[in-house]
Amino acid sequence: MQTEVMFAGFGGQGILMCGKILAHAAMHEGFEVVWIPSYGPEMRGGTAYCTVVISDRPIGSPIIKNPAHLVTMNRPSLEKFEPVVKPGGVILINSSLIPIRCKRDDVDELVLPATDIAKDLGSVKAANIVALSAFVARSNIIDFEGMREAVKEEFAAKAKFIPLNMAAVDAGRKAAEK
């Protein structure tokens, strides 16, 4: 089994962090993992994306042209990467910032207002964790509780952010199950 996930959005939305958390959670489950970040020189405000490859065997190439899944946090990312997702994959759309939907009917479209949910929790900065947890809940790509633990690990050095991010994890899961 090998699967690939692309996270994409504006720099500053925590796109790379989402990929890193997913990669760590998958490693803790014993999978082979590759995480490749990509961002422009602008970083904050520019385009940022990353790919995560998860496999139960050694990964031949970390370069992915057609990911199985896509998590999009802004419209340019959806427009650019939607066409390359493999049929049957999950495409998560942050409807707070993306007013359009997929043009495809061969994918599992998950539409949720990640930024609005995060704002209701107290900080729009948690939108990435809302999206990540909703994606993991829908795709079952890894164990959800393992992802929860990876989020705690990511914020261990800044413990004051753990309660907000745990609330974001729960809110994302709940939104995906609707």
Residue pairs with C-beta under 8 A, 6 or more apart in sequence:
1 55
1 56
2 53
2 54
2 55
2 56
2 57
2 59
3 53
3 54
3 55
3 68
3 69
3 141
4 51
4 52
4 53
4 54
4 64
4 66
4 67
4 68
4 69
5 19
5 22
5 51
5 52
5 54
5 67
5 68
5 69
5 70
5 71
5 135
5 141
6 49
6 50
6 51
6 64
6 67
6 69
6 70
6 71
6 81
6 85
7 15
7 16
7 18
7 19
7 22
7 49
7 50
7 51
7 52
7 71
7 73
7 132
8 15
8 47
8 48
8 49
8 70
8 71
8 72
8 73
8 74
8 77
8 78
8 80
8 81
9 15
9 47
9 48
9 49
9 72
9 73
9 74
9 77
9 94
10 45
10 46
10 47
10 48
10 73
10 74
11 39
11 40
11 42
11 43
11 44
11 45
11 46
11 47
11 48
12 43
12 44
12 45
12 48
13 48
13 73
13 74
13 127
13 128
14 125
14 127
14 128
14 129
15 39
15 48
15 49
15 50
15 73
15 128
16 37
16 39
16 48
16 50
17 128
17 154
18 50
18 71
18 128
18 129
18 131
18 132
19 35
19 37
19 50
19 51
19 52
20 35
20 50
20 154
21 129
21 132
21 147
21 150
21 151
21 154
22 35
22 52
22 54
22 132
22 136
22 141
22 142
22 147
22 150
23 33
23 34
23 35
23 52
23 54
24 150
24 153
24 154
25 142
25 143
25 146
25 147
25 149
25 150
26 33
26 52
26 54
26 141
26 142
26 146
27 33
28 146
28 149
28 150
29 142
29 143
29 146
31 54
31 55
31 56
31 142
32 54
32 55
32 56
32 57
32 58
32 59
33 52
33 53
33 54
33 55
33 59
34 51
34 52
34 53
34 59
34 62
35 50
35 51
35 52
36 50
36 51
36 52
36 62
36 63
37 48
37 49
37 50
38 48
38 49
38 50
38 51
39 46
39 47
39 48
39 49
40 46
40 47
40 48
47 76
47 77
49 77
49 81
51 62
51 64
51 67
53 59
53 62
53 64
54 141
54 142
65 84
66 84
66 85
66 86
67 81
67 84
67 85
67 86
67 89
68 85
68 86
68 88
68 89
69 85
69 89
69 90
69 91
69 92
69 135
69 139
69 141
70 78
70 81
70 82
70 85
70 89
70 90
70 91
70 92
71 92
71 131
71 132
71 135
72 78
72 81
72 82
72 91
72 92
72 93
72 94
72 98
73 94
73 97
73 114
73 115
73 127
73 128
73 131
74 94
74 97
74 98
75 97
75 98
75 99
75 100
78 91
78 93
78 98
78 100
78 102
79 100
82 91
82 102
82 103
82 104
85 91
85 104
85 107
87 106
87 107
88 106
88 107
88 108
89 107
89 108
90 107
90 108
90 110
90 135
90 138
90 139
91 102
91 104
91 107
91 108
91 109
91 110
92 110
92 111
92 112
92 131
92 134
92 135
92 138
93 101
93 102
93 109
93 110
93 111
93 112
94 112
94 113
94 114
94 115
94 127
94 131
95 111
95 112
95 113
95 114
96 113
96 114
96 115
96 116
96 117
96 127
97 115
101 109
101 111
102 109
108 138
110 134
110 135
110 138
110 176
112 130
112 131
112 134
112 172
112 175
112 176
114 127
114 128
114 130
114 131
114 134
114 172
114 175
115 124
115 127
117 127
117 130
117 168
117 171
117 172
117 175
118 124
118 125
118 126
118 127
118 129
118 130
118 168
118 171
119 127
120 171
121 130
121 164
121 167
121 168
121 171
122 164
122 167
123 164
126 164
126 165
126 167
126 168
127 168
129 151
129 165
129 168
129 169
129 172
130 168
130 171
130 172
130 175
131 172
132 147
132 151
132 172
133 144
133 147
133 148
133 151
133 168
133 169
133 170
133 171
133 172
133 173
133 176
134 172
134 173
134 175
134 176
135 141
135 172
135 176
136 142
136 144
136 147
136 173
137 144
137 172
137 173
137 176
137 177
138 176
144 173
147 169
148 166
148 169
151 165
151 166
151 169
152 162
152 165
152 166
154 165
155 161
155 162
155 165
156 162
